[in-house]
């Protein structure tokens, strides 16, 4: 997705609208982007996992 960000971490922060906590996640294009590590206020690691069909139905 296009927007005012240049990194995956920037996308996650822009989508959430705040500095996330470890464990917060967003879903985009069939993938879950979960914050797995922070360095202060900076996201230093994001776990990307595919969302399966049953998970898509549960969330929405």
mmCIF file of the N, C-alpha and C atoms, coordinates in Angstrom:
data_MODEL
# 
_entry.id   MODEL 
# 
loop_
_atom_site.group_PDB 
_atom_site.id 
_atom_site.type_symbol 
_atom_site.label_atom_id 
_atom_site.label_alt_id 
_atom_site.label_comp_id 
_atom_site.label_asym_id 
_atom_site.label_entity_id 
_atom_site.label_seq_id 
_atom_site.pdbx_PDB_ins_code 
_atom_site.Cartn_x 
_atom_site.Cartn_y 
_atom_site.Cartn_z 
_atom_site.occupancy 
_atom_site.B_iso_or_equiv 
_atom_site.pdbx_formal_charge 
_atom_site.auth_seq_id 
_atom_site.auth_comp_id 
_atom_site.auth_asym_id 
_atom_site.auth_atom_id 
_atom_site.pdbx_PDB_model_num 
ATOM 1   N N  . UNK A 1 1  ? 0.818   -1.207  0.000  1.00 0.00 ? 1  UNK A N  1 
ATOM 2   C CA . UNK A 1 1  ? 0.000   0.000   0.000  1.00 0.00 ? 1  UNK A CA 1 
ATOM 3   C C  . UNK A 1 1  ? 0.858   1.264   0.000  1.00 0.00 ? 1  UNK A C  1 
ATOM 4   N N  . UNK A 1 2  ? 0.410   2.241   -0.733 1.00 0.00 ? 2  UNK A N  1 
ATOM 5   C CA . UNK A 1 2  ? 1.153   3.493   -0.789 1.00 0.00 ? 2  UNK A CA 1 
ATOM 6   C C  . UNK A 1 2  ? 0.709   4.412   0.329  1.00 0.00 ? 2  UNK A C  1 
ATOM 7   N N  . UNK A 1 3  ? 1.637   5.248   0.792  1.00 0.00 ? 3  UNK A N  1 
ATOM 8   C CA . UNK A 1 3  ? 1.325   6.193   1.847  1.00 0.00 ? 3  UNK A CA 1 
ATOM 9   C C  . UNK A 1 3  ? 2.565   6.930   2.299  1.00 0.00 ? 3  UNK A C  1 
ATOM 10  N N  . UNK A 1 4  ? 2.465   7.631   3.409  1.00 0.00 ? 4  UNK A N  1 
ATOM 11  C CA . UNK A 1 4  ? 3.574   8.460   3.892  1.00 0.00 ? 4  UNK A CA 1 
ATOM 12  C C  . UNK A 1 4  ? 4.596   7.673   4.717  1.00 0.00 ? 4  UNK A C  1 
ATOM 13  N N  . UNK A 1 5  ? 5.027   6.517   4.247  1.00 0.00 ? 5  UNK A N  1 
ATOM 14  C CA . UNK A 1 5  ? 5.976   5.684   4.976  1.00 0.00 ? 5  UNK A CA 1 
ATOM 15  C C  . UNK A 1 5  ? 6.921   5.053   3.966  1.00 0.00 ? 5  UNK A C  1 
ATOM 16  N N  . UNK A 1 6  ? 8.103   4.697   4.436  1.00 0.00 ? 6  UNK A N  1 
ATOM 17  C CA . UNK A 1 6  ? 9.096   4.090   3.556  1.00 0.00 ? 6  UNK A CA 1 
ATOM 18  C C  . UNK A 1 6  ? 9.506   2.701   4.013  1.00 0.00 ? 6  UNK A C  1 
ATOM 19  N N  . UNK A 1 7  ? 9.040   2.270   5.182  1.00 0.00 ? 7  UNK A N  1 
ATOM 20  C CA . UNK A 1 7  ? 9.421   0.967   5.724  1.00 0.00 ? 7  UNK A CA 1 
ATOM 21  C C  . UNK A 1 7  ? 8.184   0.204   6.185  1.00 0.00 ? 7  UNK A C  1 
ATOM 22  N N  . UNK A 1 8  ? 8.362   -1.077  6.408  1.00 0.00 ? 8  UNK A N  1 
ATOM 23  C CA . UNK A 1 8  ? 7.282   -1.900  6.947  1.00 0.00 ? 8  UNK A CA 1 
ATOM 24  C C  . UNK A 1 8  ? 6.882   -1.393  8.330  1.00 0.00 ? 8  UNK A C  1 
ATOM 25  N N  . UNK A 1 9  ? 7.872   -1.056  9.144  1.00 0.00 ? 9  UNK A N  1 
ATOM 26  C CA . UNK A 1 9  ? 7.588   -0.525  10.481 1.00 0.00 ? 9  UNK A CA 1 
ATOM 27  C C  . UNK A 1 9  ? 6.802   0.783   10.388 1.00 0.00 ? 9  UNK A C  1 
ATOM 28  N N  . UNK A 1 10 ? 7.163   1.627   9.436  1.00 0.00 ? 10 UNK A N  1 
ATOM 29  C CA . UNK A 1 10 ? 6.431   2.875   9.233  1.00 0.00 ? 10 UNK A CA 1 
ATOM 30  C C  . UNK A 1 10 ? 4.992   2.629   8.827  1.00 0.00 ? 10 UNK A C  1 
ATOM 31  N N  . UNK A 1 11 ? 4.774   1.621   7.996  1.00 0.00 ? 11 UNK A N  1 
ATOM 32  C CA . UNK A 1 11 ? 3.411   1.258   7.600  1.00 0.00 ? 11 UNK A CA 1 
ATOM 33  C C  . UNK A 1 11 ? 2.598   0.817   8.813  1.00 0.00 ? 11 UNK A C  1 
ATOM 34  N N  . UNK A 1 12 ? 3.195   -0.032  9.649  1.00 0.00 ? 12 UNK A N  1 
ATOM 35  C CA . UNK A 1 12 ? 2.492   -0.519  10.841 1.00 0.00 ? 12 UNK A CA 1 
ATOM 36  C C  . UNK A 1 12 ? 2.118   0.653   11.744 1.00 0.00 ? 12 UNK A C  1 
ATOM 37  N N  . UNK A 1 13 ? 3.066   1.563   11.988 1.00 0.00 ? 13 UNK A N  1 
ATOM 38  C CA . UNK A 1 13 ? 2.780   2.716   12.853 1.00 0.00 ? 13 UNK A CA 1 
ATOM 39  C C  . UNK A 1 13 ? 1.707   3.611   12.246 1.00 0.00 ? 13 UNK A C  1 
ATOM 40  N N  . UNK A 1 14 ? 1.778   3.851   10.946 1.00 0.00 ? 14 UNK A N  1 
ATOM 41  C CA . UNK A 1 14 ? 0.785   4.708   10.288 1.00 0.00 ? 14 UNK A CA 1 
ATOM 42  C C  . UNK A 1 14 ? -0.600  4.073   10.340 1.00 0.00 ? 14 UNK A C  1 
ATOM 43  N N  . UNK A 1 15 ? -0.671  2.773   10.166 1.00 0.00 ? 15 UNK A N  1 
ATOM 44  C CA . UNK A 1 15 ? -1.955  2.077   10.183 1.00 0.00 ? 15 UNK A CA 1 
ATOM 45  C C  . UNK A 1 15 ? -2.568  2.077   11.574 1.00 0.00 ? 15 UNK A C  1 
ATOM 46  N N  . UNK A 1 16 ? -1.743  1.834   12.593 1.00 0.00 ? 16 UNK A N  1 
ATOM 47  C CA . UNK A 1 16 ? -2.248  1.821   13.967 1.00 0.00 ? 16 UNK A CA 1 
ATOM 48  C C  . UNK A 1 16 ? -2.540  3.232   14.481 1.00 0.00 ? 16 UNK A C  1 
ATOM 49  N N  . UNK A 1 17 ? -1.778  4.202   14.017 1.00 0.00 ? 17 UNK A N  1 
ATOM 50  C CA . UNK A 1 17 ? -1.988  5.576   14.452 1.00 0.00 ? 17 UNK A CA 1 
ATOM 51  C C  . UNK A 1 17 ? -1.321  5.912   15.772 1.00 0.00 ? 17 UNK A C  1 
ATOM 52  N N  . UNK A 1 18 ? -0.445  5.024   16.259 1.00 0.00 ? 18 UNK A N  1 
ATOM 53  C CA . UNK A 1 18 ? 0.289   5.277   17.501 1.00 0.00 ? 18 UNK A CA 1 
ATOM 54  C C  . UNK A 1 18 ? 1.517   4.376   17.557 1.00 0.00 ? 18 UNK A C  1 
ATOM 55  N N  . UNK A 1 19 ? 2.393   4.658   18.514 1.00 0.00 ? 19 UNK A N  1 
ATOM 56  C CA . UNK A 1 19 ? 3.546   3.782   18.720 1.00 0.00 ? 19 UNK A CA 1 
ATOM 57  C C  . UNK A 1 19 ? 3.019   2.499   19.348 1.00 0.00 ? 19 UNK A C  1 
ATOM 58  N N  . UNK A 1 20 ? 3.194   1.378   18.688 1.00 0.00 ? 20 UNK A N  1 
ATOM 59  C CA . UNK A 1 20 ? 2.588   0.135   19.169 1.00 0.00 ? 20 UNK A CA 1 
ATOM 60  C C  . UNK A 1 20 ? 3.346   -0.501  20.323 1.00 0.00 ? 20 UNK A C  1 
ATOM 61  N N  . UNK A 1 21 ? 2.682   -1.446  20.948 1.00 0.00 ? 21 UNK A N  1 
ATOM 62  C CA . UNK A 1 21 ? 3.308   -2.304  21.954 1.00 0.00 ? 21 UNK A CA 1 
ATOM 63  C C  . UNK A 1 21 ? 3.644   -3.624  21.272 1.00 0.00 ? 21 UNK A C  1 
ATOM 64  N N  . UNK A 1 22 ? 4.570   -4.357  21.858 1.00 0.00 ? 22 UNK A N  1 
ATOM 65  C CA . UNK A 1 22 ? 4.888   -5.687  21.343 1.00 0.00 ? 22 UNK A CA 1 
ATOM 66  C C  . UNK A 1 22 ? 3.612   -6.526  21.363 1.00 0.00 ? 22 UNK A C  1 
ATOM 67  N N  . UNK A 1 23 ? 3.349   -7.207  20.280 1.00 0.00 ? 23 UNK A N  1 
ATOM 68  C CA . UNK A 1 23 ? 2.157   -8.046  20.165 1.00 0.00 ? 23 UNK A CA 1 
ATOM 69  C C  . UNK A 1 23 ? 1.038   -7.404  19.371 1.00 0.00 ? 23 UNK A C  1 
ATOM 70  N N  . UNK A 1 24 ? 1.047   -6.081  19.201 1.00 0.00 ? 24 UNK A N  1 
ATOM 71  C CA . UNK A 1 24 ? 0.011   -5.444  18.382 1.00 0.00 ? 24 UNK A CA 1 
ATOM 72  C C  . UNK A 1 24 ? 0.243   -5.809  16.920 1.00 0.00 ? 24 UNK A C  1 
ATOM 73  N N  . UNK A 1 25 ? -0.832  -5.886  16.159 1.00 0.00 ? 25 UNK A N  1 
ATOM 74  C CA . UNK A 1 25 ? -0.713  -6.324  14.771 1.00 0.00 ? 25 UNK A CA 1 
ATOM 75  C C  . UNK A 1 25 ? -1.743  -5.641  13.890 1.00 0.00 ? 25 UNK A C  1 
ATOM 76  N N  . UNK A 1 26 ? -1.443  -5.631  12.601 1.00 0.00 ? 26 UNK A N  1 
ATOM 77  C CA . UNK A 1 26 ? -2.377  -5.178  11.571 1.00 0.00 ? 26 UNK A CA 1 
ATOM 78  C C  . UNK A 1 26 ? -2.417  -6.255  10.493 1.00 0.00 ? 26 UNK A C  1 
ATOM 79  N N  . UNK A 1 27 ? -3.478  -6.276  9.715  1.00 0.00 ? 27 UNK A N  1 
ATOM 80  C CA . UNK A 1 27 ? -3.582  -7.218  8.606  1.00 0.00 ? 27 UNK A CA 1 
ATOM 81  C C  . UNK A 1 27 ? -3.679  -6.443  7.307  1.00 0.00 ? 27 UNK A C  1 
ATOM 82  N N  . UNK A 1 28 ? -2.946  -6.917  6.307  1.00 0.00 ? 28 UNK A N  1 
ATOM 83  C CA . UNK A 1 28 ? -2.958  -6.286  4.990  1.00 0.00 ? 28 UNK A CA 1 
ATOM 84  C C  . UNK A 1 28 ? -2.721  -7.357  3.928  1.00 0.00 ? 28 UNK A C  1 
ATOM 85  N N  . UNK A 1 29 ? -3.542  -7.338  2.904  1.00 0.00 ? 29 UNK A N  1 
ATOM 86  C CA . UNK A 1 29 ? -3.378  -8.233  1.752  1.00 0.00 ? 29 UNK A CA 1 
ATOM 87  C C  . UNK A 1 29 ? -3.124  -9.681  2.149  1.00 0.00 ? 29 UNK A C  1 
ATOM 88  N N  . UNK A 1 30 ? -3.883  -10.181 3.111  1.00 0.00 ? 30 UNK A N  1 
ATOM 89  C CA . UNK A 1 30 ? -3.772  -11.581 3.491  1.00 0.00 ? 30 UNK A CA 1 
ATOM 90  C C  . UNK A 1 30 ? -2.593  -11.924 4.381  1.00 0.00 ? 30 UNK A C  1 
ATOM 91  N N  . UNK A 1 31 ? -1.964  -10.902 4.975  1.00 0.00 ? 31 UNK A N  1 
ATOM 92  C CA . UNK A 1 31 ? -0.834  -11.127 5.872  1.00 0.00 ? 31 UNK A CA 1 
ATOM 93  C C  . UNK A 1 31 ? -1.043  -10.380 7.183  1.00 0.00 ? 31 UNK A C  1 
ATOM 94  N N  . UNK A 1 32 ? -0.574  -10.985 8.252  1.00 0.00 ? 32 UNK A N  1 
ATOM 95  C CA . UNK A 1 32 ? -0.611  -10.366 9.578  1.00 0.00 ? 32 UNK A CA 1 
ATOM 96  C C  . UNK A 1 32 ? 0.782   -9.828  9.875  1.00 0.00 ? 32 UNK A C  1 
ATOM 97  N N  . UNK A 1 33 ? 0.872   -8.542  10.220 1.00 0.00 ? 33 UNK A N  1 
ATOM 98  C CA . UNK A 1 33 ? 2.129   -7.894  10.563 1.00 0.00 ? 33 UNK A CA 1 
ATOM 99  C C  . UNK A 1 33 ? 2.106   -7.620  12.060 1.00 0.00 ? 33 UNK A C  1 
ATOM 100 N N  . UNK A 1 34 ? 2.869   -8.390  12.821 1.00 0.00 ? 34 UNK A N  1 
ATOM 101 C CA . UNK A 1 34 ? 2.860   -8.292  14.282 1.00 0.00 ? 34 UNK A CA 1 
ATOM 102 C C  . UNK A 1 34 ? 4.172   -7.707  14.781 1.00 0.00 ? 34 UNK A C  1 
ATOM 103 N N  . UNK A 1 35 ? 4.073   -6.699  15.632 1.00 0.00 ? 35 UNK A N  1 
ATOM 104 C CA . UNK A 1 35 ? 5.260   -6.104  16.242 1.00 0.00 ? 35 UNK A CA 1 
ATOM 105 C C  . UNK A 1 35 ? 5.832   -7.114  17.224 1.00 0.00 ? 35 UNK A C  1 
ATOM 106 N N  . UNK A 1 36 ? 7.057   -7.554  16.974 1.00 0.00 ? 36 UNK A N  1 
ATOM 107 C CA . UNK A 1 36 ? 7.651   -8.557  17.857 1.00 0.00 ? 36 UNK A CA 1 
ATOM 108 C C  . UNK A 1 36 ? 8.794   -8.006  18.696 1.00 0.00 ? 36 UNK A C  1 
ATOM 109 N N  . UNK A 1 37 ? 9.292   -6.809  18.352 1.00 0.00 ? 37 UNK A N  1 
ATOM 110 C CA . UNK A 1 37 ? 10.378  -6.225  19.141 1.00 0.00 ? 37 UNK A CA 1 
ATOM 111 C C  . UNK A 1 37 ? 10.411  -4.714  18.946 1.00 0.00 ? 37 UNK A C  1 
ATOM 112 N N  . UNK A 1 38 ? 10.626  -3.993  20.043 1.00 0.00 ? 38 UNK A N  1 
ATOM 113 C CA . UNK A 1 38 ? 10.760  -2.541  20.006 1.00 0.00 ? 38 UNK A CA 1 
ATOM 114 C C  . UNK A 1 38 ? 12.133  -2.144  20.527 1.00 0.00 ? 38 UNK A C  1 
ATOM 115 N N  . UNK A 1 39 ? 12.636  -1.009  20.018 1.00 0.00 ? 39 UNK A N  1 
ATOM 116 C CA . UNK A 1 39 ? 13.858  -0.399  20.526 1.00 0.00 ? 39 UNK A CA 1 
ATOM 117 C C  . UNK A 1 39 ? 13.465  1.017   20.920 1.00 0.00 ? 39 UNK A C  1 
ATOM 118 N N  . UNK A 1 40 ? 13.043  1.172   22.163 1.00 0.00 ? 40 UNK A N  1 
ATOM 119 C CA . UNK A 1 40 ? 12.478  2.450   22.590 1.00 0.00 ? 40 UNK A CA 1 
ATOM 120 C C  . UNK A 1 40 ? 11.137  2.652   21.916 1.00 0.00 ? 40 UNK A C  1 
ATOM 121 N N  . UNK A 1 41 ? 11.023  3.747   21.141 1.00 0.00 ? 41 UNK A N  1 
ATOM 122 C CA . UNK A 1 41 ? 9.776   4.031   20.428 1.00 0.00 ? 41 UNK A CA 1 
ATOM 123 C C  . UNK A 1 41 ? 9.831   3.560   18.975 1.00 0.00 ? 41 UNK A C  1 
ATOM 124 N N  . UNK A 1 42 ? 10.882  2.831   18.624 1.00 0.00 ? 42 UNK A N  1 
ATOM 125 C CA . UNK A 1 42 ? 11.080  2.378   17.242 1.00 0.00 ? 42 UNK A CA 1 
ATOM 126 C C  . UNK A 1 42 ? 10.789  0.887   17.120 1.00 0.00 ? 42 UNK A C  1 
ATOM 127 N N  . UNK A 1 43 ? 10.031  0.517   16.106 1.00 0.00 ? 43 UNK A N  1 
ATOM 128 C CA . UNK A 1 43 ? 9.792   -0.901  15.833 1.00 0.00 ? 43 UNK A CA 1 
ATOM 129 C C  . UNK A 1 43 ? 11.076  -1.470  15.235 1.00 0.00 ? 43 UNK A C  1 
ATOM 130 N N  . UNK A 1 44 ? 11.640  -2.476  15.885 1.00 0.00 ? 44 UNK A N  1 
ATOM 131 C CA . UNK A 1 44 ? 12.874  -3.056  15.367 1.00 0.00 ? 44 UNK A CA 1 
ATOM 132 C C  . UNK A 1 44 ? 12.664  -4.425  14.723 1.00 0.00 ? 44 UNK A C  1 
ATOM 133 N N  . UNK A 1 45 ? 11.511  -5.053  14.981 1.00 0.00 ? 45 UNK A N  1 
ATOM 134 C CA . UNK A 1 45 ? 11.248  -6.355  14.357 1.00 0.00 ? 45 UNK A CA 1 
ATOM 135 C C  . UNK A 1 45 ? 9.750   -6.550  14.170 1.00 0.00 ? 45 UNK A C  1 
ATOM 136 N N  . UNK A 1 46 ? 9.384   -7.018  12.983 1.00 0.00 ? 46 UNK A N  1 
ATOM 137 C CA . UNK A 1 46 ? 7.991   -7.306  12.648 1.00 0.00 ? 46 UNK A CA 1 
ATOM 138 C C  . UNK A 1 46 ? 7.917   -8.745  12.153 1.00 0.00 ? 46 UNK A C  1 
ATOM 139 N N  . UNK A 1 47 ? 6.973   -9.495  12.686 1.00 0.00 ? 47 UNK A N  1 
ATOM 140 C CA . UNK A 1 47 ? 6.745   -10.872 12.230 1.00 0.00 ? 47 UNK A CA 1 
ATOM 141 C C  . UNK A 1 47 ? 5.629   -10.838 11.189 1.00 0.00 ? 47 UNK A C  1 
ATOM 142 N N  . UNK A 1 48 ? 5.899   -11.388 10.021 1.00 0.00 ? 48 UNK A N  1 
ATOM 143 C CA . UNK A 1 48 ? 4.923   -11.426 8.931  1.00 0.00 ? 48 UNK A CA 1 
ATOM 144 C C  . UNK A 1 48 ? 4.470   -12.871 8.755  1.00 0.00 ? 48 UNK A C  1 
ATOM 145 N N  . UNK A 1 49 ? 3.161   -13.090 8.872  1.00 0.00 ? 49 UNK A N  1 
ATOM 146 C CA . UNK A 1 49 ? 2.618   -14.434 8.694  1.00 0.00 ? 49 UNK A CA 1 
ATOM 147 C C  . UNK A 1 49 ? 1.396   -14.366 7.785  1.00 0.00 ? 49 UNK A C  1 
ATOM 148 N N  . UNK A 1 50 ? 1.205   -15.379 6.959  1.00 0.00 ? 50 UNK A N  1 
ATOM 149 C CA . UNK A 1 50 ? 0.004   -15.403 6.119  1.00 0.00 ? 50 UNK A CA 1 
ATOM 150 C C  . UNK A 1 50 ? -1.228  -15.660 6.974  1.00 0.00 ? 50 UNK A C  1 
ATOM 151 N N  . UNK A 1 51 ? -2.323  -15.054 6.578  1.00 0.00 ? 51 UNK A N  1 
ATOM 152 C CA . UNK A 1 51 ? -3.597  -15.263 7.265  1.00 0.00 ? 51 UNK A CA 1 
ATOM 153 C C  . UNK A 1 51 ? -4.347  -16.332 6.483  1.00 0.00 ? 51 UNK A C  1 
ATOM 154 N N  . UNK A 1 52 ? -4.733  -17.394 7.165  1.00 0.00 ? 52 UNK A N  1 
ATOM 155 C CA . UNK A 1 52 ? -5.462  -18.472 6.501  1.00 0.00 ? 52 UNK A CA 1 
ATOM 156 C C  . UNK A 1 52 ? -6.931  -18.109 6.375  1.00 0.00 ? 52 UNK A C  1 
ATOM 157 N N  . UNK A 1 53 ? -7.646  -18.815 5.538  1.00 0.00 ? 53 UNK A N  1 
ATOM 158 C CA . UNK A 1 53 ? -9.063  -18.532 5.292  1.00 0.00 ? 53 UNK A CA 1 
ATOM 159 C C  . UNK A 1 53 ? -9.901  -18.529 6.569  1.00 0.00 ? 53 UNK A C  1 
ATOM 160 N N  . UNK A 1 54 ? -9.790  -19.523 7.486  1.00 0.00 ? 54 UNK A N  1 
ATOM 161 C CA . UNK A 1 54 ? -10.593 -19.473 8.714  1.00 0.00 ? 54 UNK A CA 1 
ATOM 162 C C  . UNK A 1 54 ? -10.288 -18.241 9.572  1.00 0.00 ? 54 UNK A C  1 
ATOM 163 N N  . UNK A 1 55 ? -9.015  -17.809 9.620  1.00 0.00 ? 55 UNK A N  1 
ATOM 164 C CA . UNK A 1 55 ? -8.671  -16.610 10.384 1.00 0.00 ? 55 UNK A CA 1 
ATOM 165 C C  . UNK A 1 55 ? -9.315  -15.380 9.761  1.00 0.00 ? 55 UNK A C  1 
ATOM 166 N N  . UNK A 1 56 ? -9.351  -15.315 8.432  1.00 0.00 ? 56 UNK A N  1 
ATOM 167 C CA . UNK A 1 56 ? -9.994  -14.186 7.766  1.00 0.00 ? 56 UNK A CA 1 
ATOM 168 C C  . UNK A 1 56 ? -11.472 -14.123 8.111  1.00 0.00 ? 56 UNK A C  1 
ATOM 169 N N  . UNK A 1 57 ? -12.146 -15.255 8.173  1.00 0.00 ? 57 UNK A N  1 
ATOM 170 C CA . UNK A 1 57 ? -13.569 -15.287 8.502  1.00 0.00 ? 57 UNK A CA 1 
ATOM 171 C C  . UNK A 1 57 ? -13.816 -14.850 9.938  1.00 0.00 ? 57 UNK A C  1 
ATOM 172 N N  . UNK A 1 58 ? -12.930 -15.226 10.879 1.00 0.00 ? 58 UNK A N  1 
ATOM 173 C CA . UNK A 1 58 ? -13.102 -14.865 12.285 1.00 0.00 ? 58 UNK A CA 1 
ATOM 174 C C  . UNK A 1 58 ? -12.942 -13.377 12.499 1.00 0.00 ? 58 UNK A C  1 
ATOM 175 N N  . UNK A 1 59 ? -11.984 -12.724 11.789 1.00 0.00 ? 59 UNK A N  1 
ATOM 176 C CA . UNK A 1 59 ? -11.726 -11.311 12.010 1.00 0.00 ? 59 UNK A CA 1 
ATOM 177 C C  . UNK A 1 59 ? -12.615 -10.422 11.160 1.00 0.00 ? 59 UNK A C  1 
ATOM 178 N N  . UNK A 1 60 ? -13.342 -11.018 10.247 1.00 0.00 ? 60 UNK A N  1 
ATOM 179 C CA . UNK A 1 60 ? -14.146 -10.242 9.565  1.00 0.00 ? 60 UNK A CA 1 
ATOM 180 C C  . UNK A 1 60 ? -14.835 -9.845  8.517  1.00 0.00 ? 60 UNK A C  1 
# 
